């Protein structure tokens, strides 16, 4: 079957018409056509580059918000605005929260627009949000909308496709590729703080937002690359539905919530992430209050550097057989939580840098494992919605964590209680995650391989194919059973998506 790639492809549905009609002919297509994701090639590497830059441009800005926070907080304080710490931190927290909270929407939009169009839309909204922010820098309430909500919406629409597209091109090295892609945010987090400070110092906050909007145009260019492989052709949901309810049932995958392992994992993440963004927002202010004559940006840059190393290392480990990815993520949360609790009691700047290096390493582990865990628990078909729903659940605690920390700081005049509370939440979330290990995988769902690409249980060789070739078929074809009562008679005419 010769099929051209379609732009409206994503991981949220199955094209029942996209089948291999081999029932009338025992001759098979070339072996390389049945391999599934190519795990390499020029276009696959371009996808990695585009996803890398998308992650870098988005989270390089978000993670460097502490630079913007310091300027906004000082301005509000000079204007005698009450709770200046809380209000200034809310701007950045809204951005992170909106990015994650609207991830389910991003997943649903890919069902209609495709991964590429959704990423393009996200890049354009993010660019517009930053450009508008440059005209309202003195109005914190306006920044809540332009930077907090608009940029967050754009980031969300661009971010989820940048992860979901990887499953179209990689299977064997999916964990490693996720690690490489998510290093982008670490690289840009190292570069962004001094760059933002330079622009603010010599050109003001207004031009800083305008320069960032120019950079963000690159996200739209990267989105053009997110064109799925021909082997992953998936049909858009039909527009012929009797009512809204039937349409929603077509595009919203409730099957992932019937998976006990996924449900417990997704519900434990908001608990663990309540204090996750607190150090990113407040560490620069904490350093200014605690130390003198030091490089304020160095701990954040160190955190970003080792975060990149952690993403690459743990992404590589995630591809190894026998590795429990969820356990690795639990370990990362325990370490991050413990180091966050220690942070406000540190009196040595060198020790603070060392703690930042450790936090970054395991922060990278947490980030790099999100995609592989979602693929493992829910399979490639539902990975986009699995990632989007989990991030959506994590959004509210991510949003309220930094403002609450700022409010407590304004009352206690110290960062000890805010950082301790921020460190407790990852410890609790990691402990809750132990429940995932005691759940059996749903028997109605096909088992998955080491990288989360689902396969059907063995079927009879009803086509009379050569035994060796038939074995290869079983190892490379995804048989979609949900909602399709496949029988042995129908299998001769229906082999669904290749992975």
C-alpha positions as CSV (number, residue, x, y, z in Angstrom):
1,X,0.0,0.0,0.0
2,X,1.4,3.3,-1.1
3,X,0.2,6.1,1.2
4,X,1.4,9.7,1.4
5,X,1.9,11.3,4.7
6,X,-1.0,13.6,5.9
7,X,-0.6,16.7,7.9
8,X,-3.7,15.9,10.0
9,X,-2.0,13.0,11.7
10,X,-1.6,12.5,15.4
11,X,-1.5,10.0,18.2
12,X,-5.1,10.3,19.3
13,X,-7.0,8.0,16.9
14,X,-6.9,5.1,14.5
15,X,-7.6,5.2,10.8
16,X,-9.6,2.0,10.3
17,X,-9.4,2.5,6.5
18,X,-5.6,2.6,6.6
19,X,-5.1,-1.2,6.4
20,X,-2.9,-3.7,4.5
21,X,-5.2,-5.6,2.2
22,X,-3.2,-8.8,1.9
23,X,-6.0,-11.3,2.1
24,X,-6.1,-12.0,-1.6
25,X,-2.3,-12.0,-2.1
26,X,0.2,-14.0,0.0
27,X,3.0,-11.8,-1.3
28,X,4.2,-9.3,1.3
29,X,5.5,-5.8,1.1
30,X,9.1,-5.1,1.5
31,X,10.4,-5.8,5.0
32,X,11.5,-2.2,5.5
33,X,7.9,-1.0,5.0
34,X,6.8,-3.0,8.1
35,X,9.4,-1.7,10.5
36,X,7.2,1.0,12.0
37,X,8.9,4.2,13.3
38,X,12.2,4.5,11.4
39,X,14.4,5.2,14.4
40,X,16.6,7.4,12.2
41,X,16.9,9.1,8.9
42,X,17.2,12.8,7.9
43,X,13.6,13.7,8.5
44,X,13.6,12.0,11.9
45,X,16.6,14.0,12.9
46,X,15.0,17.2,11.8
47,X,12.0,16.3,14.0
48,X,14.4,15.9,16.9
49,X,16.0,19.3,16.1
50,X,12.6,21.0,15.8
51,X,11.3,19.5,19.1
52,X,14.6,20.4,20.8
53,X,14.3,24.1,19.7
54,X,10.6,24.2,20.6
55,X,11.3,22.9,24.2
56,X,14.3,25.2,24.5
57,X,12.5,28.4,23.3
58,X,9.4,27.8,25.4
59,X,10.9,26.6,28.7
60,X,14.1,28.8,28.4
61,X,11.7,31.7,28.8
62,X,9.5,30.1,31.4
63,X,12.4,28.8,33.6
64,X,14.1,32.2,33.5
65,X,11.2,34.0,34.9
66,X,13.1,34.8,38.1
67,X,14.9,37.5,36.2
68,X,11.6,39.1,35.2
69,X,10.2,38.5,38.7
70,X,12.9,40.6,40.4
71,X,12.1,43.6,38.1
72,X,8.3,43.3,38.6
73,X,8.6,42.8,42.3
74,X,10.8,45.9,42.7
75,X,8.4,48.0,40.6
76,X,5.4,46.8,42.6
77,X,7.2,47.4,45.9
78,X,8.2,50.9,44.9
79,X,4.6,51.6,44.0
80,X,3.6,50.4,47.5
81,X,1.5,47.6,46.1
82,X,0.6,45.1,48.9
83,X,1.7,41.5,48.5
84,X,4.2,42.5,45.8
85,X,6.0,39.1,46.0
86,X,2.8,37.1,45.5
87,X,1.5,39.2,42.7
88,X,4.8,39.3,40.8
89,X,5.3,35.5,41.1
90,X,1.7,34.9,39.9
91,X,2.6,36.2,36.5
92,X,5.2,33.5,35.9
93,X,3.2,30.8,37.7
94,X,0.2,31.5,35.5
95,X,2.4,30.9,32.4
96,X,3.7,27.5,33.7
97,X,0.2,26.5,35.0
98,X,-1.6,27.5,31.8
99,X,1.0,25.6,29.7
100,X,0.2,22.4,31.6
101,X,-3.5,23.0,32.3
102,X,-4.4,23.4,28.7
103,X,-2.3,20.4,27.5
104,X,-5.5,18.3,27.3
105,X,-6.9,21.0,24.9
106,X,-3.7,20.7,22.9
107,X,-4.2,17.0,22.7
108,X,-7.8,17.3,21.5
109,X,-6.9,20.0,18.9
110,X,-4.4,17.7,17.3
111,X,-7.3,15.3,16.5
112,X,-8.8,18.1,14.3
113,X,-5.9,20.2,13.1
114,X,-3.0,17.7,13.3
115,X,0.3,18.0,15.2
116,X,1.8,20.4,12.7
117,X,-1.1,22.9,12.6
118,X,-1.5,22.8,16.3
119,X,2.2,23.6,16.9
120,X,2.0,26.5,14.4
121,X,-1.1,27.9,16.1
122,X,0.7,27.7,19.5
123,X,3.8,29.4,18.2
124,X,1.7,32.3,16.8
125,X,-0.3,32.8,20.0
126,X,2.9,32.7,22.1
127,X,4.5,35.3,19.8
128,X,1.5,37.6,20.0
129,X,1.4,37.2,23.8
130,X,5.0,38.3,24.3
131,X,4.6,41.2,21.8
132,X,1.6,42.5,23.6
133,X,3.4,42.1,27.0
134,X,5.9,44.6,25.8
135,X,3.2,47.3,25.7
136,X,1.8,46.6,29.2
137,X,4.9,46.1,31.3
138,X,3.7,48.6,33.9
139,X,0.3,46.9,34.4
140,X,0.7,43.6,36.3
141,X,-3.0,42.8,35.8
142,X,-2.5,43.0,32.0
143,X,0.6,40.8,32.2
144,X,-1.6,38.1,33.9
145,X,-3.4,37.9,30.5
146,X,-0.7,38.6,27.9
147,X,2.2,36.8,29.5
148,X,0.5,34.4,31.9
149,X,-2.5,33.2,29.9
150,X,-1.7,34.0,26.2
151,X,1.9,32.9,26.3
152,X,0.9,29.9,28.4
153,X,-1.8,28.9,25.9
154,X,0.6,29.2,23.0
155,X,3.3,27.2,24.8
156,X,0.8,24.5,25.6
157,X,-0.4,24.1,22.0
158,X,3.2,23.9,20.8
159,X,4.7,21.8,23.6
160,X,2.4,18.7,23.5
161,X,2.9,18.1,19.7
162,X,6.7,18.5,20.1
163,X,6.6,15.4,22.4
164,X,3.9,13.4,20.6
165,X,5.6,13.6,17.2
166,X,8.6,11.7,18.6
167,X,6.5,8.5,18.8
168,X,5.9,8.7,15.0
169,X,9.7,8.5,14.3
170,X,11.2,6.6,17.2
171,X,10.5,3.4,19.1
172,X,13.8,1.7,20.0
173,X,15.4,5.0,21.1
174,X,12.4,6.8,22.3
175,X,13.7,7.4,25.8
176,X,17.0,8.7,24.6
177,X,15.3,11.0,22.0
178,X,13.0,12.4,24.8
179,X,16.1,13.1,26.8
180,X,17.8,14.9,23.9
181,X,14.8,16.9,23.1
182,X,14.1,18.1,26.7
183,X,17.8,19.1,27.0
184,X,16.7,22.1,24.9
185,X,15.1,23.8,27.9
186,X,18.3,23.3,29.9
187,X,20.5,24.8,27.2
188,X,18.3,27.8,26.8
189,X,17.8,28.2,30.5
190,X,21.6,28.6,30.8
191,X,21.6,31.2,28.0
192,X,18.5,33.1,28.8
193,X,19.0,34.7,32.3
194,X,22.2,36.7,31.4
195,X,20.7,37.6,28.0
196,X,17.5,38.8,29.6
197,X,19.4,40.8,32.3
198,X,21.5,42.5,29.6
199,X,18.5,43.5,27.6
200,X,16.6,44.8,30.6
201,X,19.6,46.7,31.8
202,X,20.3,48.5,28.6
203,X,17.0,48.5,26.8
204,X,14.3,47.9,29.4
205,X,11.7,45.3,30.1
206,X,9.7,46.4,27.0
207,X,12.4,45.5,24.6
208,X,13.1,42.3,26.4
209,X,9.6,41.1,25.6
210,X,10.0,42.2,22.0
211,X,13.2,40.3,21.6
212,X,11.6,37.2,23.1
213,X,8.7,37.5,20.7
214,X,11.1,37.6,17.8
215,X,12.8,34.4,19.1
216,X,9.4,32.7,19.5
217,X,8.7,33.0,15.8
218,X,11.1,30.1,15.6
219,X,8.5,27.9,17.3
220,X,6.3,28.3,14.2
221,X,9.1,27.4,11.9
222,X,9.8,24.3,14.0
223,X,6.1,23.3,13.9
224,X,6.4,23.1,10.1
225,X,8.6,20.0,10.6
226,X,6.0,18.1,12.7
227,X,4.7,16.1,9.7
228,X,4.1,12.4,10.7
229,X,5.7,9.5,9.0
230,X,3.6,7.7,6.3
231,X,3.4,4.6,8.5
232,X,1.4,6.6,11.1
233,X,-1.5,7.8,9.0
234,X,-4.5,8.4,11.3
235,X,-7.8,9.7,10.2
236,X,-9.3,12.8,11.6
237,X,-12.5,12.4,13.6
238,X,-15.5,12.4,11.3
239,X,-17.7,15.5,11.4
240,X,-20.8,13.5,10.8
241,X,-22.1,13.0,14.4
242,X,-25.6,13.1,15.7
243,X,-24.8,15.3,18.6
244,X,-22.0,16.8,20.6
245,X,-21.8,13.9,23.0
246,X,-21.1,11.4,20.2
247,X,-18.4,13.8,18.8
248,X,-16.7,14.1,22.2
249,X,-16.8,10.3,22.6
250,X,-15.0,10.1,19.3
251,X,-12.1,12.4,20.2
252,X,-11.8,12.0,24.0
253,X,-10.1,8.8,25.0
254,X,-11.7,7.6,28.2
255,X,-9.8,4.3,27.9
256,X,-6.7,5.8,29.5
257,X,-8.6,6.5,32.7
258,X,-9.6,2.8,32.9
259,X,-6.0,2.0,33.2
260,X,-5.3,1.8,36.9
261,X,-1.5,2.3,36.5
262,X,-1.9,5.4,34.5
263,X,-4.7,6.8,36.7
264,X,-2.6,6.5,39.9
265,X,0.5,7.9,38.2
266,X,-1.4,10.9,36.7
267,X,-3.1,11.6,40.1
268,X,0.1,11.5,42.0
269,X,1.9,14.0,39.8
270,X,-0.1,17.1,40.9
271,X,0.9,16.3,44.5
272,X,4.5,16.0,43.6
273,X,4.6,19.1,41.5
274,X,3.0,21.5,44.0
275,X,6.3,23.0,44.9
276,X,8.2,22.2,41.7
277,X,8.3,25.7,40.2
278,X,8.9,27.5,43.5
279,X,12.8,27.5,43.3
280,X,12.7,28.6,39.6
281,X,10.7,31.7,40.6
282,X,12.2,32.6,44.0
283,X,15.8,31.4,44.0
284,X,17.2,34.6,42.5
285,X,15.4,36.7,45.1
286,X,16.5,34.3,47.9
287,X,20.2,34.7,46.7
288,X,19.8,38.5,46.7
289,X,18.6,38.5,50.3
290,X,21.1,35.9,51.6
291,X,24.4,36.6,49.8
292,X,26.4,39.6,48.6
293,X,28.8,40.0,45.8
294,X,27.9,36.7,44.1
295,X,26.6,35.8,40.6
296,X,22.8,35.7,41.1
297,X,22.2,33.6,38.0
298,X,24.9,31.0,38.6
299,X,22.7,28.5,40.7
300,X,19.9,28.7,38.1
301,X,22.4,28.1,35.3
302,X,24.0,25.2,37.1
303,X,20.6,23.7,37.7
304,X,19.9,24.0,34.0
305,X,23.2,22.5,32.9
306,X,22.9,19.4,35.1
307,X,19.2,19.1,34.2
308,X,20.3,18.7,30.6
309,X,22.8,16.0,31.7
310,X,20.1,14.3,33.7
311,X,17.6,14.3,30.8
312,X,20.2,12.7,28.5
313,X,21.4,10.1,31.1
314,X,17.9,9.1,32.4
315,X,16.5,9.1,28.9
316,X,19.2,6.7,27.9
317,X,18.5,4.5,30.9
318,X,14.7,4.5,30.1
319,X,15.4,2.5,26.9
320,X,17.1,-0.3,28.8
321,X,15.2,-3.5,29.4
322,X,14.4,-4.2,33.0
323,X,14.5,-0.5,34.0
324,X,11.5,0.6,36.1
325,X,10.8,4.1,34.8
326,X,8.3,5.0,37.4
327,X,10.8,4.1,40.2
328,X,13.4,6.3,38.6
329,X,10.9,9.2,38.6
330,X,10.1,8.5,42.3
331,X,13.8,8.6,43.2
332,X,14.1,12.0,41.3
333,X,11.2,13.4,43.3
334,X,12.7,12.2,46.6
335,X,16.1,13.9,45.8
336,X,14.5,17.1,44.6
337,X,12.3,17.3,47.6
338,X,15.1,16.8,50.1
339,X,17.4,19.3,48.4
340,X,14.6,21.9,48.3
341,X,14.1,21.6,52.0
342,X,17.8,22.0,52.7
343,X,18.1,25.0,50.4
344,X,17.0,27.9,52.7
345,X,19.3,26.7,55.5
346,X,22.4,27.0,53.4
347,X,24.8,29.8,54.3
348,X,27.6,28.9,51.9
349,X,27.2,30.0,48.2
350,X,29.4,27.2,47.1
351,X,27.1,24.7,48.8
352,X,24.1,26.4,47.3
353,X,25.7,25.9,43.8
354,X,26.3,22.2,44.7
355,X,22.7,21.7,45.7
356,X,21.5,23.4,42.5
357,X,23.6,20.9,40.5
358,X,22.0,18.0,42.3
359,X,18.5,19.4,41.9
360,X,19.1,19.9,38.2
361,X,20.3,16.4,37.6
362,X,17.2,14.8,39.1
363,X,14.9,17.5,37.6
364,X,16.2,16.2,34.2
365,X,15.3,12.7,35.2
366,X,11.7,13.7,36.0
367,X,11.2,15.6,32.7
368,X,12.8,13.0,30.5
369,X,10.7,10.2,31.9
370,X,7.3,11.8,31.3
371,X,7.0,10.8,27.6
372,X,8.4,7.3,28.0
373,X,6.1,6.5,31.0
374,X,3.0,7.8,29.1
375,X,3.9,5.6,26.1
376,X,4.6,2.6,28.4
377,X,1.3,2.9,30.3
378,X,-1.0,3.9,27.5
379,X,0.7,3.0,24.3
380,X,1.6,5.2,21.4
381,X,-2.1,5.6,20.2
382,X,-3.1,7.4,23.4
383,X,0.2,9.0,24.4
384,X,-0.7,12.5,23.4
385,X,-3.9,12.6,25.5
386,X,-2.1,10.7,28.3
387,X,0.6,13.4,28.5
388,X,-1.9,16.2,28.1
389,X,-4.2,15.0,30.8
390,X,-1.4,14.4,33.3
391,X,0.0,17.9,32.6
392,X,-3.5,19.4,32.9
393,X,-4.0,17.9,36.3
394,X,-0.6,19.2,37.4
395,X,-1.3,22.7,36.3
396,X,-3.3,24.1,39.3
397,X,-0.7,23.1,41.9
398,X,2.1,24.4,39.6
399,X,0.2,27.7,39.3
400,X,-0.6,28.3,43.0
401,X,2.7,27.0,44.4
402,X,4.9,30.1,43.7
403,X,2.3,32.7,44.7
404,X,1.6,30.9,48.0
405,X,5.4,30.7,48.6
406,X,5.6,34.5,47.9
407,X,2.7,35.2,50.2
408,X,4.3,33.2,53.1
409,X,7.6,34.9,52.4
410,X,5.9,38.3,52.8
411,X,4.4,37.3,56.1
412,X,7.4,35.5,57.6
413,X,10.1,37.7,56.0
414,X,12.0,34.5,55.3
415,X,12.2,31.8,52.6
416,X,12.6,28.9,55.1
417,X,9.0,27.9,55.4
418,X,8.1,28.4,51.7
419,X,11.1,26.2,50.5
420,X,10.4,23.6,53.2
421,X,6.8,23.3,52.1
422,X,7.8,23.2,48.5
423,X,10.2,20.4,49.2
424,X,7.6,18.3,51.1
425,X,5.2,18.0,48.2
426,X,7.6,16.0,45.9
427,X,8.3,13.6,48.9
428,X,4.5,13.0,49.4
429,X,3.9,12.6,45.6
430,X,6.7,10.1,45.2
431,X,5.4,8.1,48.1
432,X,1.9,8.0,46.7
433,X,3.4,6.8,43.4
434,X,4.3,3.5,45.1
435,X,0.6,2.5,44.6
436,X,1.3,2.3,40.9
437,X,3.6,-0.7,41.3
438,X,0.9,-2.8,43.0
439,X,-1.6,-2.4,40.2
440,X,-2.1,-5.0,37.5
441,X,-2.3,-3.8,33.9
442,X,-5.8,-4.0,32.5
443,X,-6.3,-7.3,30.8
444,X,-8.4,-5.6,28.1
445,X,-5.4,-3.5,27.0
446,X,-2.7,-5.1,24.9
447,X,0.7,-5.4,26.5
448,X,3.4,-3.0,25.5
449,X,7.0,-3.4,24.6
450,X,9.9,-1.8,26.3
451,X,9.1,1.6,24.8
452,X,5.4,1.6,25.3
453,X,4.3,0.7,21.7
454,X,1.4,-1.6,22.1
455,X,1.0,-4.9,20.2
456,X,-1.7,-7.4,19.9
457,X,-1.7,-10.9,21.5
458,X,-0.7,-13.7,19.1
459,X,-3.2,-14.6,16.4
460,X,-3.4,-17.6,14.1
461,X,-1.7,-17.6,10.8
462,X,-4.9,-17.5,8.8
463,X,-3.1,-16.3,5.7
464,X,-0.8,-19.2,5.4
465,X,2.2,-17.0,5.4
466,X,5.8,-18.2,5.9
467,X,6.3,-18.9,9.6
468,X,9.4,-16.6,9.9
469,X,7.7,-13.8,8.0
470,X,4.5,-14.2,10.0
471,X,6.5,-13.9,13.3
472,X,7.9,-10.7,12.0
473,X,4.4,-9.5,11.3
474,X,3.3,-10.2,14.8
475,X,6.3,-8.3,16.2
476,X,5.8,-5.2,14.1
477,X,2.1,-4.7,13.7
478,X,-0.2,-3.0,16.1
479,X,-3.7,-4.6,16.1
480,X,-6.3,-2.2,17.4
481,X,-9.0,-4.1,19.4
482,X,-10.8,-1.4,21.3
483,X,-14.2,-0.8,19.8
484,X,-13.4,-3.3,17.0
485,X,-14.5,-6.9,17.6
486,X,-11.9,-8.4,15.4
487,X,-12.4,-12.0,14.4
488,X,-10.1,-14.4,12.8
489,X,-12.0,-14.0,9.6
490,X,-11.6,-10.3,9.5
491,X,-7.9,-10.4,10.3
492,X,-7.1,-11.6,6.7
493,X,-8.3,-8.1,5.5
494,X,-7.4,-5.9,8.5
495,X,-3.9,-5.3,9.7
496,X,-3.9,-1.9,11.3
497,X,-1.2,0.7,12.0
498,X,2.5,-0.2,11.8
499,X,4.9,0.7,14.6
